[in-house]
Amino acid sequence: MNLISGSGLAFEYSKVFRTGKKLTAEQAKEEIVFACDNVPAIYGGPARSFDEAWERFGDRITEHGMGHYSKLELFVTSKEPKRL
């Protein structure tokens, strides 16, 4: 919210949109590789290697697919009126 108020905009409301889809095993592999490679840099914490993750979950992902869920949050703003 500081980013919004510091920009001269007035916060009106926000809305959350949740999305979900089922990934195939190949799509899941791409997502897991990305996460294993990037989670430490993005979030500052450790991550398993792809090989460790696939060893543990690969059979179930191959059989059932993998759910992928994300959240998008929309912030609606307006220009603050100029004060005279």
C-alpha positions in Angstrom: 0.0 0.0 0.0 2.9 2.4 0.6 3.8 2.1 -3.1 0.2 3.2 -4.0 0.0 6.1 -1.5 3.5 7.3 -2.4 2.6 7.6 -6.1 -0.2 10.1 -5.7 -2.9 7.5 -6.2 -5.8 6.7 -3.8 -6.6 3.0 -3.1 -10.2 2.1 -4.0 -10.4 -1.7 -3.5 -8.6 -4.9 -4.3 -9.8 -8.3 -5.6 -8.1 -11.7 -5.6 -8.3 -14.0 -8.6 -7.3 -17.6 -8.0 -6.3 -19.8 -10.9 -5.7 -23.5 -11.1 -4.8 -26.0 -13.6 -3.7 -29.6 -13.9 -0.1 -30.1 -15.2 1.0 -33.1 -17.2 4.2 -34.8 -16.0 6.3 -32.9 -18.6 4.8 -29.6 -17.6 5.3 -30.4 -13.9 9.0 -31.2 -14.6 9.4 -27.7 -16.1 7.8 -26.1 -13.1 9.8 -28.2 -10.6 13.1 -27.4 -12.4 12.3 -23.7 -12.3 11.4 -23.8 -8.6 14.5 -25.8 -7.7 16.7 -23.4 -9.6 15.1 -20.1 -8.5 13.5 -20.5 -5.1 16.8 -19.9 -3.2 17.4 -16.6 -5.1 13.8 -15.4 -4.9 12.9 -16.4 -1.3 16.3 -16.7 0.3 15.7 -20.3 1.5 17.0 -23.7 0.5 15.4 -25.9 -2.1 15.7 -29.6 -3.0 17.4 -30.5 -6.2 15.2 -31.6 -9.1 16.5 -35.1 -8.8 15.6 -35.3 -5.1 12.1 -33.9 -5.8 11.4 -36.2 -8.7 12.7 -39.2 -6.8 10.2 -38.5 -4.1 7.2 -37.4 -6.1 7.8 -38.3 -9.8 5.8 -41.6 -9.8 2.7 -39.9 -8.3 3.0 -36.9 -10.7 3.4 -39.2 -13.7 0.3 -41.2 -12.6 -1.9 -38.3 -11.5 -0.5 -35.1 -12.9 0.2 -32.1 -10.6 -2.1 -29.3 -9.5 -0.7 -25.8 -10.1 -2.4 -22.9 -8.2 -1.6 -19.2 -8.4 -3.1 -16.0 -7.1 -3.4 -12.7 -8.8 -4.4 -9.6 -6.8 -5.8 -6.6 -8.5 -5.5 -3.2 -6.9 -7.9 -0.5 -8.2 -6.8 3.1 -7.6 -7.8 6.5 -8.6 -6.0 9.8 -8.9 -6.3 11.9 -5.8 -7.9 15.2 -6.5 -5.6 18.2 -6.6 -6.0 20.4 -3.5 -6.3 24.1 -4.2 
